[in-house]
């Protein structure tokens, strides 16, 4: 095998390698190509995800607002309860004083 035969054989091998590489790239591109239907489906999924995130954000805002309202209502109820308990304590104290006064008056009349 002389120099010319070696150069020709090398050129043929390199051309075959180039052709195999080109065919492999074409085949991979063909197999992994995204169709228009897939793109449409991806856009629908993205829109559905966006809508779901908006609904979630609205729900979170609603629950935070509702929690704030209920917290205020609980605080108001606790304040009313405390005022009622203070009033009841004062009424009991006053009733006890009246009982003692009545008992003293009854004891004074009997003596």
C-alpha positions, 0 to 999 in steps of 0.5 A: 500500500503506497502513499496514494492508496493510504490517503484515499482509504483515509478519505473514504473512512473519514467520509463514511464517519462524516455520513454516519455522524450526519445521519445520527444527528438527523435521526436524533433531531427527528426523534426528539422534535417537538410537534405542534400538538405537544407545544399546544399541550404545553401551552395549555398546561402552562395556562392551567398552572398559571390559573391554579396559582392565581386561584391559590393566591386568592385563596391564601389572601381570603384565608389570611383576611378571614383569619384576621377577622376571626382573630379580631372577633376572638379578641373582642369576645375575650375583652367582652368576657373580661368586662363581664367577669369584672361586672359579675365580680363587682355584682357579687361583691355588692350582693355580699355587702347587701347580705351583710347589711341585711343581716346586721339590720335583722340582728339589730331589730332582733336585739 
